[in-house]
């Protein structure tokens, strides 16, 4: 372990943090937090499941950066793969041309993918992959004689990205209100939060059937000849990790087949080991028409996303003058593709999917110890992907009002967890939750560290309410 450098100015001030405050526009950030002397956290190094800040303090990365760093930090071979590719071919676009790394990676992803998915369209991130999927759905139906099919169905509270189309598919009103009007044609149905099930709260399978049937209802209401696709995450992230009830995804597949609607699995988070398989839909036994992915594809070591499409969706583009009128300069970047190949080599060599499957039960059991705390109402998730819902009253499941949630999450928990050495997310998109998605390399020692840190901080959190 090497010493962490201290990035401070000659007069002893925190030079990087001050520069960040003055010039860096951070994403989804309340900058007022830093205007009156607040210190901008500056992360300077990572190794395994841990990161260090500019003051030398260590943190357990309980969110894998942003549901991303599957193989852990500090993997020299991924840096070496990037450097080797840069020296050979630093850049070339996929606009009417190809390069070896994109070809190799596309073949590999097609081999991993469920069903008849065999065509890979590269992007630079997840939002672009979702945007690409909606555009493909629209153009596919236009080319096959059903030009009215353009609408999409997605779920309440779900997050699908920030581009204008992806944001329309997103089901979080606060994320959209500043940018409306958005792309028309995106409609919402209930999600699979069984903890707050509005129907069949005593029967998870019946609840799943009810939730899936709301998709059929929405398609009928809008008109099957106008609906192109259903977008959903196998395990919904926003709102705090909603797993699919038994039979839910199979019923969605049936509905999509019945109405000739494309089933799009948004696996930007759920793929590449997060749920213990390369693709979560494989674990849950369904084959979508399109998969969108990013994040864990490179473990975050380089930006890359992809839309994976079934063979039939590519058919109209194989003849005549037809082409997909869509693309990105950096989609399938040679360096990113080389890093992805090396990242997937690590997956296979170290058996990371099997590691997640072998240890997910212990992770769940360790987190469920927190259910004895007054604040903890529910622990839910799959694989290495969990949400802990916080409640005001466990007996009634009463949640916090807006002011209480603000005091709890932003006024105390976010800062207290970080100060305690755990990087994770305290979020209120939906009901208040703590989200956990650590690197896939961790085991019981880190599970215990996460639980003990959460226990201490959540116990202290009672005093702010």
C-alpha positions as CSV (number, residue, x, y, z in Angstrom):
1,X,0.0,0.0,0.0
2,X,1.5,3.3,-1.0
3,X,1.2,6.5,0.9
4,X,-1.6,8.9,-0.2
5,X,-0.3,12.3,-1.3
6,X,-1.7,15.4,0.4
7,X,-3.0,17.8,-2.2
8,X,-2.7,21.1,-0.3
9,X,-1.4,24.5,-1.3
10,X,1.8,26.1,0.1
11,X,-0.1,28.1,2.7
12,X,-1.7,24.9,4.0
13,X,-5.2,25.4,2.5
14,X,-7.0,22.7,0.6
15,X,-6.1,23.9,-2.9
16,X,-8.0,21.3,-4.9
17,X,-11.1,21.6,-2.9
18,X,-11.0,25.4,-3.3
19,X,-10.5,25.1,-7.0
20,X,-13.4,22.7,-7.2
21,X,-15.6,25.1,-5.4
22,X,-14.6,28.0,-7.7
23,X,-14.6,26.3,-11.1
24,X,-16.1,22.7,-11.1
25,X,-19.8,22.3,-11.9
26,X,-20.6,19.0,-10.2
27,X,-23.5,16.8,-11.3
28,X,-26.7,16.7,-9.3
29,X,-25.1,18.9,-6.6
30,X,-26.4,21.6,-4.4
31,X,-23.4,24.0,-4.7
32,X,-24.8,26.2,-1.9
33,X,-23.3,23.5,0.4
34,X,-19.8,24.8,-0.5
35,X,-20.4,28.5,-0.9
36,X,-19.9,29.4,2.7
37,X,-16.6,27.5,3.3
38,X,-17.9,24.0,3.0
39,X,-15.1,21.5,2.0
40,X,-15.7,19.8,-1.4
41,X,-14.8,16.1,-0.9
42,X,-11.9,15.3,-3.3
43,X,-11.2,11.6,-3.9
44,X,-7.7,11.1,-5.2
45,X,-7.0,7.4,-5.2
46,X,-8.6,4.0,-5.1
47,X,-7.5,0.5,-4.2
48,X,-9.7,-2.6,-4.1
49,X,-13.0,-1.7,-2.3
50,X,-11.6,1.5,-0.8
51,X,-10.9,5.1,-1.9
52,X,-8.9,7.9,-0.3
53,X,-9.5,11.7,-0.2
54,X,-7.0,14.5,-0.5
55,X,-6.5,14.6,3.2
56,X,-5.5,10.9,3.4
57,X,-8.7,9.5,4.9
58,X,-9.9,6.1,3.7
59,X,-13.5,5.2,2.8
60,X,-15.2,1.9,2.0
61,X,-16.8,2.4,-1.5
62,X,-20.2,1.1,-0.8
63,X,-21.6,2.3,-4.1
64,X,-18.8,1.1,-6.5
65,X,-18.4,4.8,-7.5
66,X,-21.9,4.9,-9.0
67,X,-23.0,1.2,-9.3
68,X,-20.0,0.9,-11.6
69,X,-16.6,-0.3,-10.3
70,X,-17.4,-4.0,-10.3
71,X,-13.8,-5.3,-10.2
72,X,-12.6,-2.7,-7.7
73,X,-10.2,0.2,-7.9
74,X,-6.6,0.2,-8.8
75,X,-6.6,-2.6,-11.4
76,X,-3.3,-2.0,-13.2
77,X,-4.1,-4.3,-16.1
78,X,-7.0,-2.2,-17.1
79,X,-4.7,0.9,-17.3
80,X,-2.3,-1.2,-19.3
81,X,-5.0,-2.3,-21.7
82,X,-5.9,1.4,-22.3
83,X,-2.2,2.4,-22.8
84,X,-1.6,-0.4,-25.2
85,X,-4.6,0.5,-27.3
86,X,-3.7,4.2,-27.3
87,X,-0.3,3.4,-28.7
88,X,-1.9,1.2,-31.4
89,X,-5.1,3.1,-32.4
90,X,-6.2,5.9,-30.1
91,X,-9.4,6.7,-32.0
92,X,-11.5,5.9,-35.0
93,X,-15.3,6.2,-35.3
94,X,-17.7,3.4,-36.1
95,X,-19.4,5.5,-38.8
96,X,-19.2,3.1,-41.8
97,X,-15.9,1.7,-40.6
98,X,-15.0,-0.7,-37.8
99,X,-11.9,-1.4,-35.6
100,X,-10.8,-4.6,-34.0
101,X,-11.7,-3.9,-30.4
102,X,-15.3,-3.0,-31.2
103,X,-15.7,-6.1,-33.3
104,X,-14.3,-8.3,-30.6
105,X,-16.3,-6.8,-27.8
106,X,-19.6,-6.9,-29.9
107,X,-19.0,-10.6,-30.5
108,X,-18.4,-11.2,-26.8
109,X,-21.4,-9.3,-25.7
110,X,-23.6,-11.2,-28.2
111,X,-22.3,-14.5,-26.7
112,X,-23.2,-13.4,-23.2
113,X,-26.7,-12.0,-24.1
114,X,-29.9,-14.0,-23.6
115,X,-32.3,-15.0,-26.4
116,X,-31.5,-14.0,-30.0
117,X,-29.8,-10.7,-29.1
118,X,-26.8,-10.5,-31.4
119,X,-26.4,-7.0,-32.6
120,X,-24.4,-4.4,-30.5
121,X,-24.7,-0.6,-31.0
122,X,-22.1,1.2,-28.9
123,X,-22.6,4.5,-27.0
124,X,-20.6,6.3,-24.4
125,X,-23.0,5.8,-21.5
126,X,-26.3,4.5,-20.2
127,X,-28.5,7.5,-21.0
128,X,-27.3,7.4,-24.6
129,X,-28.1,3.6,-24.7
130,X,-31.6,4.3,-23.5
131,X,-32.0,7.1,-26.0
132,X,-30.8,4.8,-28.7
133,X,-33.3,2.1,-27.8
134,X,-36.3,4.4,-28.0
135,X,-35.1,5.7,-31.4
136,X,-34.5,2.2,-32.6
137,X,-38.0,1.2,-31.5
138,X,-39.6,4.1,-33.4
139,X,-37.6,3.6,-36.6
140,X,-38.1,-0.2,-36.6
141,X,-41.8,0.1,-36.5
142,X,-41.8,2.8,-39.2
143,X,-39.7,0.5,-41.5
144,X,-42.0,-2.5,-40.9
145,X,-45.2,-0.7,-41.8
146,X,-46.5,0.3,-38.3
147,X,-45.6,4.0,-38.2
148,X,-48.0,4.9,-35.4
149,X,-46.1,2.8,-32.8
150,X,-43.9,5.3,-31.0
151,X,-45.1,5.5,-27.3
152,X,-43.3,3.9,-24.4
153,X,-44.4,2.5,-21.0
154,X,-42.1,2.8,-18.0
155,X,-42.5,2.7,-14.2
156,X,-43.1,5.2,-11.5
157,X,-40.0,6.5,-9.7
158,X,-37.7,4.7,-12.2
159,X,-34.6,6.5,-13.5
160,X,-33.5,5.9,-17.1
161,X,-31.1,8.8,-17.7
162,X,-31.0,12.5,-18.4
163,X,-31.1,13.0,-22.3
164,X,-34.4,14.4,-23.4
165,X,-35.9,11.1,-24.5
166,X,-34.5,9.1,-21.6
167,X,-35.7,11.7,-19.2
168,X,-39.2,11.4,-20.6
169,X,-39.0,7.7,-19.8
170,X,-37.7,8.4,-16.3
171,X,-40.5,8.3,-13.7
172,X,-39.2,10.9,-11.2
173,X,-41.2,14.2,-11.4
174,X,-38.5,16.3,-9.6
175,X,-35.9,15.2,-12.2
176,X,-38.0,16.3,-15.1
177,X,-39.9,19.4,-14.0
178,X,-37.1,21.9,-14.9
179,X,-36.7,20.6,-18.5
180,X,-40.3,20.2,-19.6
181,X,-41.8,19.9,-22.1
182,X,-40.0,16.7,-22.9
183,X,-40.4,14.2,-25.6
184,X,-44.1,13.2,-25.8
185,X,-45.4,9.7,-25.6
186,X,-43.9,8.3,-22.4
187,X,-46.4,6.9,-20.0
188,X,-46.0,5.5,-16.4
189,X,-47.3,2.4,-14.6
190,X,-46.8,1.2,-10.9
191,X,-43.4,-0.2,-9.9
192,X,-42.7,-3.4,-7.9
193,X,-42.2,-1.9,-4.4
194,X,-43.8,-4.7,-2.5
195,X,-43.1,-3.0,0.8
196,X,-45.6,-0.4,-0.2
197,X,-47.9,-2.5,-2.4
198,X,-51.2,-0.7,-3.0
199,X,-52.8,-4.1,-3.8
200,X,-52.1,-7.7,-2.7
201,X,-49.7,-6.6,0.1
202,X,-49.9,-10.1,1.6
203,X,-49.1,-12.0,-1.6
204,X,-45.9,-11.1,-3.5
205,X,-46.8,-13.2,-6.6
206,X,-50.3,-11.8,-6.8
207,X,-48.9,-8.3,-6.4
208,X,-46.4,-9.0,-9.2
209,X,-49.2,-10.1,-11.5
210,X,-51.2,-7.0,-10.6
211,X,-48.3,-4.7,-11.4
212,X,-47.5,-6.4,-14.7
213,X,-51.2,-6.3,-15.7
214,X,-51.1,-2.5,-15.3
215,X,-48.7,-2.5,-18.3
216,X,-51.3,-4.3,-20.4
217,X,-53.9,-1.9,-19.2
218,X,-51.8,1.1,-20.2
219,X,-51.1,-0.4,-23.6
220,X,-54.9,-0.9,-24.1
221,X,-55.6,2.6,-22.9
222,X,-53.1,4.2,-25.3
223,X,-53.9,1.9,-28.1
224,X,-51.7,-1.1,-29.0
225,X,-51.1,0.3,-32.5
226,X,-49.4,3.3,-30.9
227,X,-47.1,1.7,-28.3
228,X,-43.6,0.7,-29.3
229,X,-41.8,-0.4,-26.2
230,X,-41.9,-1.2,-22.4
231,X,-38.7,0.0,-20.6
232,X,-37.9,-1.4,-17.2
233,X,-34.9,-2.3,-15.0
234,X,-34.9,-6.0,-13.8
235,X,-34.2,-4.6,-10.3
236,X,-35.4,-1.0,-10.2
237,X,-32.8,1.3,-8.6
238,X,-34.5,4.6,-7.9
239,X,-36.7,4.3,-4.9
240,X,-34.4,1.8,-3.3
241,X,-33.9,-1.5,-5.1
242,X,-37.3,-3.1,-6.1
243,X,-36.7,-6.7,-7.2
244,X,-39.2,-8.3,-9.6
245,X,-41.8,-10.4,-7.9
246,X,-41.8,-14.1,-8.9
247,X,-43.4,-14.3,-12.4
248,X,-43.5,-10.6,-13.0
249,X,-40.9,-10.4,-15.8
250,X,-42.4,-13.5,-17.5
251,X,-45.8,-11.8,-17.4
252,X,-44.3,-8.6,-18.9
253,X,-42.8,-10.7,-21.7
254,X,-46.2,-12.3,-22.4
255,X,-47.8,-8.9,-22.6
256,X,-45.2,-7.5,-24.9
257,X,-45.6,-10.5,-27.2
258,X,-49.4,-10.2,-27.1
259,X,-49.4,-6.6,-28.2
260,X,-46.3,-6.6,-30.4
261,X,-44.5,-4.2,-28.1
262,X,-40.7,-4.4,-27.6
263,X,-39.4,-5.4,-24.2
264,X,-36.4,-3.2,-23.3
265,X,-34.4,-4.3,-20.2
266,X,-32.5,-1.3,-18.9
267,X,-29.5,-3.0,-17.4
268,X,-27.3,0.0,-17.1
269,X,-26.9,-1.0,-13.4
270,X,-28.1,-4.6,-13.3
271,X,-25.7,-6.1,-15.8
272,X,-22.1,-7.3,-15.4
273,X,-22.3,-9.1,-12.1
274,X,-24.4,-6.7,-10.0
275,X,-27.1,-9.4,-9.8
276,X,-24.7,-12.3,-10.2
277,X,-24.9,-12.8,-14.0
278,X,-23.6,-10.9,-17.0
279,X,-27.2,-9.8,-17.6
280,X,-29.8,-9.8,-14.9
281,X,-32.5,-11.0,-17.3
282,X,-30.6,-14.2,-17.6
283,X,-30.9,-14.8,-13.9
284,X,-34.6,-14.0,-14.0
285,X,-35.2,-16.3,-17.0
286,X,-36.5,-13.9,-19.6
287,X,-35.2,-12.7,-22.9
288,X,-35.8,-9.1,-23.8
289,X,-35.8,-7.6,-27.3
290,X,-33.3,-4.9,-26.3
291,X,-30.8,-4.5,-23.4
292,X,-29.3,-1.2,-22.5
293,X,-26.1,-1.2,-20.5
294,X,-23.0,0.8,-19.5
295,X,-21.3,1.2,-16.1
296,X,-19.9,-2.2,-15.2
297,X,-19.1,-3.0,-18.8
298,X,-15.7,-1.3,-18.2
299,X,-16.0,-1.1,-14.3
300,X,-15.8,2.6,-14.9
301,X,-12.2,2.6,-16.1
302,X,-13.3,4.2,-19.4
303,X,-16.7,5.5,-20.6
304,X,-18.7,3.0,-22.6
305,X,-22.3,2.0,-23.1
306,X,-24.2,-0.2,-25.4
307,X,-27.6,-1.1,-26.8
308,X,-27.9,-4.8,-27.5
309,X,-30.7,-5.7,-30.0
310,X,-32.3,-8.9,-31.2
311,X,-31.7,-10.2,-34.7
312,X,-35.2,-9.3,-35.9
313,X,-34.8,-5.7,-35.1
314,X,-31.7,-5.5,-37.3
315,X,-33.4,-7.1,-40.3
316,X,-35.0,-4.0,-41.8
317,X,-31.6,-2.3,-41.8
318,X,-29.9,-5.0,-43.9
319,X,-31.5,-4.1,-47.2
320,X,-31.8,-1.2,-49.6
321,X,-31.1,2.4,-48.5
322,X,-32.2,1.8,-44.9
323,X,-29.9,2.8,-42.1
324,X,-30.2,3.7,-38.4
325,X,-30.0,7.5,-38.5
326,X,-28.2,7.8,-35.2
327,X,-24.7,7.7,-33.7
328,X,-22.1,9.1,-31.4
329,X,-18.5,10.3,-32.1
330,X,-17.1,8.3,-29.2
331,X,-19.5,5.3,-29.2
332,X,-17.4,2.2,-29.1
333,X,-14.2,4.1,-28.6
334,X,-11.2,1.8,-29.2
335,X,-9.6,2.5,-25.8
336,X,-12.9,2.0,-24.0
337,X,-13.6,-1.2,-25.9
338,X,-10.1,-2.5,-25.0
339,X,-10.7,-1.7,-21.4
340,X,-14.0,-3.5,-21.5
341,X,-12.4,-6.6,-22.9
342,X,-9.8,-6.6,-20.2
343,X,-12.5,-6.0,-17.6
344,X,-14.5,-9.0,-18.8
345,X,-11.3,-11.1,-18.7
346,X,-11.1,-10.3,-15.0
347,X,-14.7,-11.4,-14.6
348,X,-14.1,-14.7,-16.1
349,X,-10.7,-15.4,-14.6
350,X,-11.8,-14.5,-11.0
351,X,-15.3,-15.9,-11.3
352,X,-16.9,-12.7,-10.1
353,X,-20.5,-13.8,-11.0
354,X,-20.0,-17.0,-9.0
355,X,-18.5,-15.0,-6.1
356,X,-21.6,-12.8,-6.0
357,X,-23.9,-15.8,-6.1
358,X,-22.0,-17.5,-3.3
359,X,-21.9,-14.4,-1.0
360,X,-25.2,-12.5,-1.7
361,X,-27.0,-14.5,1.0
362,X,-24.4,-13.4,3.6
363,X,-24.6,-9.8,2.4
364,X,-28.4,-9.8,2.8
365,X,-28.3,-11.5,6.2
366,X,-25.7,-9.0,7.4
367,X,-27.8,-6.0,6.3
368,X,-31.0,-7.5,7.7
369,X,-29.4,-7.3,11.2
370,X,-30.2,-3.6,10.9
371,X,-34.0,-4.4,11.0
372,X,-33.8,-4.1,14.8
373,X,-33.2,-0.4,14.5
374,X,-36.3,1.9,14.9
375,X,-35.5,3.7,11.6
376,X,-35.1,0.7,9.4
377,X,-38.4,-0.5,7.8
378,X,-37.2,-2.7,4.9
379,X,-34.1,-4.3,3.5
380,X,-34.5,-5.4,-0.1
381,X,-32.5,-6.1,-3.2
382,X,-30.6,-8.9,-5.1
383,X,-27.0,-9.8,-5.6
384,X,-24.7,-7.0,-4.5
385,X,-27.5,-4.4,-4.9
386,X,-29.5,-3.3,-1.9
387,X,-31.8,-0.6,-0.6
388,X,-32.6,0.1,3.0
389,X,-35.8,2.0,3.4
390,X,-36.0,4.3,6.4
391,X,-39.4,4.9,8.2
392,X,-40.8,7.1,10.9
393,X,-42.9,4.3,12.3
394,X,-42.1,0.7,11.7
395,X,-45.5,-0.6,12.8
396,X,-47.5,1.6,10.4
397,X,-44.7,2.1,7.7
398,X,-45.3,5.8,8.1
399,X,-42.7,7.7,6.1
400,X,-41.2,11.1,6.7
401,X,-42.6,14.4,5.5
402,X,-40.5,16.6,3.3
403,X,-38.9,18.6,6.0
404,X,-38.1,15.6,8.1
405,X,-36.6,13.8,5.1
406,X,-34.5,16.9,4.4
407,X,-33.2,16.9,7.9
408,X,-32.5,13.2,8.0
409,X,-31.0,12.6,4.6
410,X,-29.2,15.8,3.7
411,X,-29.0,17.4,7.0
412,X,-27.4,14.4,8.8
413,X,-27.0,11.0,7.0
414,X,-25.1,12.0,3.9
415,X,-22.4,13.8,5.8
416,X,-22.4,11.5,8.8
417,X,-21.9,8.3,6.7
418,X,-19.1,9.9,4.7
419,X,-17.4,11.1,7.9
420,X,-17.7,7.6,9.3
421,X,-15.8,6.2,6.3
422,X,-18.6,4.8,4.2
423,X,-19.4,6.1,0.8
424,X,-22.9,5.2,-0.2
425,X,-26.1,7.1,-1.1
426,X,-28.9,8.5,1.1
427,X,-31.7,9.3,-1.3
428,X,-35.3,10.4,-1.3
429,X,-36.4,9.7,-4.9
430,X,-39.5,7.9,-3.6
431,X,-39.3,7.1,0.1
432,X,-36.1,7.8,2.0
433,X,-33.5,5.0,1.4
434,X,-29.9,4.2,1.8
435,X,-28.5,2.5,-1.4
436,X,-25.6,0.0,-1.5
437,X,-23.9,-1.5,-4.5
438,X,-20.3,-2.2,-3.5
439,X,-17.5,-3.6,-5.7
440,X,-18.2,-7.3,-6.5
441,X,-14.9,-8.4,-4.9
442,X,-15.9,-7.8,-1.3
443,X,-16.9,-10.4,1.3
444,X,-17.9,-10.9,4.9
445,X,-15.2,-8.5,6.3
446,X,-16.6,-5.6,4.3
447,X,-20.2,-6.7,4.8
448,X,-19.6,-6.4,8.6
449,X,-17.9,-3.0,8.2
450,X,-20.8,-1.7,6.2
451,X,-23.4,-3.0,8.8
452,X,-21.4,-1.6,11.8
453,X,-21.0,1.8,10.2
454,X,-24.7,2.0,9.2
455,X,-25.7,0.8,12.7
456,X,-23.7,3.5,14.4
457,X,-24.8,6.3,12.1
458,X,-28.5,5.3,12.0
459,X,-28.6,5.0,15.8
460,X,-27.3,8.6,16.0
461,X,-29.7,9.7,13.4
462,X,-32.6,9.4,15.8
463,X,-31.5,12.5,17.6
464,X,-32.1,14.8,14.5
465,X,-35.8,13.8,14.1
